[in-house]
Structure formats: structure tokens, C-alpha cells
Amino acid sequence: MAIEIEKYVPIPEKKFFRKASEPKYPFAEMEVGDSFSVASDKKSISNLVGARGKFMKSNPSIKFTSRTCSEEGVYRTWRTE
């Protein structure tokens, strides 16, 4: 089967509009020693780790650490620097 080449087909306008929303996680508002928790399921942890990585890439002087807190049944993130 040959693919037909077409000429002068106009490119449609982009229809993707990104809606401004509040950040899901409070990294920007945190001070050293502050922490917050999310449910300790794989999806919540995966979303948090991705968001934290993006935030830290644009703010390299701010550091965080996270741990599973089995006694609380949550995954907790602390600002360390």
C-alpha cells in the first residue's frame, strides 16, 4: 500500500488549553522542618515523587526527604534545607 502525499492541507489550530490550577503539593510554602503526608499507595507515592523532582529541578537549593511511616500508614515528606 502506498501512502499518498497531499499538498496544501492547512494545519488546524491547537486546541490544547492548560487550565491554571493550584499545585497539588505544598513544596513552595514549606519551611525547613515542615512535613506533609500522602496515602502510602503506589499511585500517590509515584505522583508525589514526580512532582517533587520537578520542583527540586527548578529550585536546586531546596532539599526534601521522604519516608514510609508504617505506624501512621502514610508516606511523609520533609523539607530538610
N, C-alpha and C positions, 0 to 999 in steps of 0.2 A: 504494500500500500504506500503510495507516495503522498507526502504532505504537501498541500497546496500553499503556495506563498501568495499572500494578499497584499496589495498596495493601498496606501492612503486610508487605512482604517483608523479613525480617531481614538485617542486614548481617553477612556472615561475619567471623570473627576474622582478624586479619592473620597470615599465615604466613611473613612475611619475618623471618629472624633473621640479623643480621650477626655473623659469627664474628670475634672479635678475632684479629688476626694481627700479626706483626712487620712494620714498614714495609719496603717493598721497597728504598728508597734511604736511605742513612745521613745525611741532611741534619742531623738534630738532634745527631748525635755529632761533626760536623766542626768543626774549629778553623780560623781564618784560615790560608790557605796549604795546607790539605789538599785532596786531589782524589780522584776515583774515575772509572772509565770504564765505558761500556756498549758493546755492539756497535753499529757505525755503520750499522744498518739503520733504515728509516723507522719501523717499529713501536717499536723500543727508544727511539729519539730522541723520538718522539711521547709515549710513556708517561712518559719522564723529564721532558720539558718541562711536561707537565700536572701531575705530582707536585710539581715544583719550584715552579711557580706557586702551587699550593695552600699549600705550606709557607711561601713568602715572604709570602703574603697574611696568614697568621696570625702571622708573625714579621717585621714590616716592617724591623727594624733589621739583619737578616742578609741579606747580598748574595752572589750567586753569578754566575759567568760560565761559559759552555760553548763549546768549540771542537771542530771535527773535527780529529783528529790523523791526517793521512794516512799519516805514516811508521809509526804504530802500528796504523792501520786501525780506530781506535775513536773514540768521541765522549766527550770528557773534560769533567768539571765541577769547577770550583774554588770554594772559599769565599773571597771577597775581603774581606768585612767581618764 
